[in-house]
């Protein structure tokens, strides 16, 4: 008899995020042992990918208690919570679910159903503590109460599960991982596409165009660098994911124009050939002002790229002294100096070290194995 796992993801994303991580997990599960089900609030481009991996996708109302977006936010989600609990109960009964794994700490419903139905529950915290800290710690307390295990992605996330001297004993730290894929696509010539000389050096970032990604700091760093080394060019891959982010994108384009970066910085928008773009880059740069455990760093490491990244979230656990450089967030000067320093060193060696680190600590196989160990532990306890 297969173990039936219900995964709940509260956001119908169009660009990466939790879906990318969850896909890696479901892809790596032994389908002879585990049968995955995925609950989403709405259709998204990832539905087809989940189904391709053998997961049954179900659309239902889900309740989240995060940062309020309106005065009635919590009232609306309290109503959704009652609806969600009822719907999840029905799903659990219909498909004989053995374990519920919720993603995002603000998601409530599946964990409550599991708690009162005797079904093992796991919740993965994809967040870092932010202000007001008391709110995060309160939601963390709910995660602690309603789950058998709480997975965090990095050390800094553990703070939401600590209250004074008491620390939750349910916490497990598991790094996300990616599947290692060999490949060299010779069809793409990025430098030719951008009209660049073949001796140009490419610093690439792949990110949603959102304020938390800190792209304006990269533009300011590029302004300094172009006056020192004109051979260094910047490629920004990604686009907005939500309507409210469009003004941020417009501001970035205006800033690039005001800084005369037309021949230095290239906005490529949303691309489906990111692995090929990374293969043709020299350095990967992450200027985020807020990030938890950016999977894109692992993708860059898999292509042998050295990293220059801001000190946010789990980045210090992903980037080591011999694989890249870490700079202060929201600091264009430090970012520029870090990039110039990296390009002045044997940066290819840093990239090779990063690839070895990935293979030892951040693969899909390790990520799935450690997650399954958590499943087996709580399933055995409940049994």
N, C-alpha and C positions, 0 to 999 in steps of 0.2 A: 504494500500500500504506500503510495507516494505521500510525502509531507507537503501539504498545501499552504503556501505562504501568500498572505495578502499584503501587498505593498501599497502604501497610500502616499501620493505626491500631490500637494495642494495647489500647485500652480501649473497651468497649461502654458508652458514656455515655448517660445519659438527659437530661442538661441541658447543651447547648452544648459549650463547650471546643473541642477539636481538630476534632470533627465539623463545627462551624459554619464553621470556617476552610477545611477540606477541601472542604466543599460549595460554598463560594464559588469555589474553584479549579476544581473539576470543572465547575461551571456555566459558567465563563468560557472553558473550553477550546474550541477549534474542533474540533467532532466530525467534520469532514471530514478532519482531519489526525490527531487523537489519539483513541485508544480506551481509556477508563479501566476499570480493574479495581480493586476495593477488597477487601482482606482485613481481617476483623474477628474477634475471638476468640469473640464471641457475638452473638445477635440484639439489636437495640436499636431505638428509635423512628426512628432515622436511616436504617435500611436502606431503607425505602420511598422516602425522599427521594433517596438515592443512585441507586436504580433508576429513579426518575422522571427523573433527569438522564442516563440512558443508561448508567450504570455497572453492571457485573456484580459482585455482592457474593458473596464466598466466605468461609465460616467455617472457621477453622483454629486450631490451637494456636499461641500466640505466647509468646515469652520476653522478659521485661523484667528489667533489673538496676538497680532503683532503690533506694529506701529500704526496708530489710527490714521485713516485717510479722510475721515469726515466725522462730524459730531455724533452721528448715529452708528458709527463703525461697530462698536462693541454690542450695541443692541441688535444690530443686524446679524452679527456672528453668533450671538447667544441664541437667536432664533434658529440660525443655520445649524447650530450644535445639536439641538433637539431633533431636527430633521435628519441630520447626518448620523447620529447615534442609531436612530430607528432604521435607516437605510443600511448601515454597516451591519447591524444585527441580522438583517434579512440576507445580506450577502454571505455572512459567516455561516448561517444556517443552510442556505441553498447549496453552497459549495463545500461544506464541511471543513472550513478553514482551521488549520492547526496552529498557525502563528501569524501575528500581525506586526508588520514592520513599517512604522510611520517615519516620514522624512520631513525635516524642518521642525524646530522646537515649538513654534507657535501653532502647529497643527494639533487640534484636539478632536476626539471622537473615537477613532480606532483604539487608542490606548485605554479610554474609559470603558469601551465595550469589552476589551480583553480583560481588564481588571475585574469586572463584575460577572464575566462569563467563565472565568478560569482558563482563559486562553493566553499563552505566553505572549508578551509584548516587548518590542524593541523600538526605540526611537533614536534616530540619528540627528544630532544637533549640527546644523550647517551654519551656525551663527557664532559671533564673538560678542562678548559683553560690551554694551554701549550705554550711553546715558539716555534715560534714567536707569542706572544700574539696578535699582530696587525692582523695577519692572521685569528686567531680564532674569533676576534671581527668583522672582515669584513664578514666572513661567517655568524656569528651571526646576523649581520645587514641584510643580505639577507634573513635569516630566519624570521626576524622581518617584513621586507617589504612584503614578499610573502605569509605570513600566517596570519590567523585570530587569532590563538592562538599558543603559543610555550610552550610545556611541558618540564620541567626539572625534574630530579630525586632527586636532592639535592641542598642545598644552594650554594655550591661551583660552580656549573654549571651556576648560574645566572650571573657570571662575564662576560661570553661571550655575554650577552645581555645588557651590560652596557657600555656607551660611555661617559666618563667624568662624568658630573653631571646627564646626562640623562639615565634613566632606562626604558627599554621596559615595557609598561603597558599590554602587551599581554601574559606575563609569568604566568604560573600556575605550582606550584610544586605538583607533584603527585608521591608518593612512589610506586614502584613496589610491587606486592603482589603475594602470592602463595596459591594454594588450600590446605586446611588442609586435610590430609589423615591419617586415623588411620591404624595401621597395625604393626604386629610383625612377621617377617619371621624367624622362628626357623630353617630353613634349612641351613642357613649360620652360620658357626662357624669360624669367622675370625682368632681368635687366634690359633685355631687348624690348619687352612689352612697355617698360617705363621710359624707354629712350635713353638709357644710361650707358656709360662706358663699361666695358667688362671688368675694369679694375676698381669699380666702385665697391665700397664696403656697405653692406646692408644691415641695419639694426631694425628688427621687426618686432611689432607687438600685435597680438591678436586679442581683441577685447570688445565687449559691448560698449557702445558709446554712451556711457553713463558717468555722472560726476564722480562716483566712487572709484572709477578706473583711472582718474588723474591724468587724462590725456593732455590737458593744458600745461601740466608741468613738463611733459615730454616735449611739447612744442616750444616752450621757453628754453629748455635744455638744447634743443636742436638749433635755436637761434644763436646760442653761444658757440656751439660746436662748428657751425658752418663758417664762422669767421676764423676758426683755427685749422680745420681740416675739411676742405670742400668735398673730399672723396667719400665721406660718410653720409649716407642717405638713410632716410627713415620711412618705413612702410607700416601703415596702420591698417589692419584688417579687421572689419567688423562694422556693425551698424547699430542703430537704436533698436530696442526691443519693445518699448512702450511709447505711447503717444506723448507723454509728458517729457520724454527725453529728447524730443526733436529740437527744442530750443537750445539744448546743450550742444547738439551737433552743429547747429547753425553758428553758435558762438565759437566753436572750434575752427570752423572754416573761415570765419571773419578774422580770428586771431592769426591763423596761418597766413592769410593774405596781408594783414597788417604788419606781420613780421617778415614779409617777403620770402616766404618759405616754399613758393610754388615749385622750385627746382630742387628742393631739399626733402620735403615731406610729401608722401603720396598716400592719399586716402583711397583704399581699394574697395571699400564697402564690404558687403557680405559675400564671401567666396566659399565655394565647395571644394577648392583644391588647396586647403590650408596645409596639409602634409607636404605637398609639393613646394609650396611657398617657403615653408620652414627649411626644407632641404637646400634651398638656394640662399638662405640667410647666413650671416656671419655671427651675429649676436642676437639674443632675444632680450628684450627689455620689458619690464613690468613696472609701470609708474603708479600703481594703485595707491589710493589713500585708504581704501578698505577692501580687504579680501580675506577669505578664510583659508582655503586650501586650493589655490588655483590650478586646476587640472592642466591648463594650457602650459604651465611650467614643465609638467611631466612630458607633454607632447614635444616641447622644445628640446628637452633632455634626450628624448628618444631619437632625435635627429642629430645628436651630438653638438648641440649649441651651448655655448657658455651663457650665463645669465647675469644680467644686472637688474636687480629688483629692489623695490622699497620694502622696508621692515614692517610688514603687516601680517596679522594672522599667523598661519603656519609656515610662512615663507622661510624664516630662519631654520626650520626643521627640514626644509626641502633643498635649500641652497647652502652648501658647505664652503669652507675656505678655499678648497681646491676645485670648486665647480663654478664659482661665480662671485659677484660682489653684491653686498647689501648696503643700501643707502637709506637715509631718513626719508619718510614720506613727506609729500608737500614741500619738497626742497629741490627746485630746478637746478640750482648751482651744484649741489652734491650729486645729482643725477648726471649732469653734464660731465663733471669730473670723473665719476665712476665709469661712464662710457668711454671717455678719452683714455682712462687708465687701462681699461680692458683691451681696447684696440691697440694699445702700446705694448701689451704683453703677448705671450704665446697663447692666444685665446683658444686656439684649436685644441690645445692640451686640456684646458679647462672643460671644454665641451666633451672630450673623450672621458674625462673623469666623471662628468655628470651622467653620461650614458651608463657607466659602470654602476654608479650609485643607484640609478633607476632600476637596473636589473637586479640589484641586491635588496632594495627596500620598497619600491613603488610599482611593482607589476600587478596586473589584474589577478594573477594566480595567488599572490600573497594576500591581496585585499579580499578576495573571495574566501580563501581558506580561513582567514581570521574571523570573518563575519559568520561563516558556517560554524566555526567553533563556538561562537556566542549562541547561535541557534541551538546547537546540540546541548550546550550546558543548561539552558533554561527549559528545553523540551524534556530533558532527563529529570530535572528538578520537579517539573509539573507532573511528570508521569509517576 
